[in-house]
Amino acid sequence: MSQRDGFASGFFAGALFGGLVGGVLGAVITSRLDLESTEEEAELSNGVVEPKKNSAKRRMRALDNGNLEMESARRSLEDKIAQLNATIDEVRQQLGNVNGSASQTAGDRSSIQD
């Protein structure tokens, strides 16, 4: 009985602690993202456009690289799916041969018993 009571209180304490830690972590990450976006807006308002262009170019390159990676991953998955389908077909043929042999054997047995 005491273990169940301890479990319930520990569960609620863990949920409360996890909620607090998650909230604080979320607030810290959000504030950092807000600072970065505020700095970018300040650069734009000051007329400093070149760093933004460079970062835009970097983002475009990253997107292109990401698209290339996605395309190669997609092709790899398609190849693996084709291999799996071929393997499934082979197993079906083998099972069909086994089942076909079993039904013929059963037919042979019935004709022998008559």
Beta strands, then each sheet from edge to edge (+ up, - down):
end
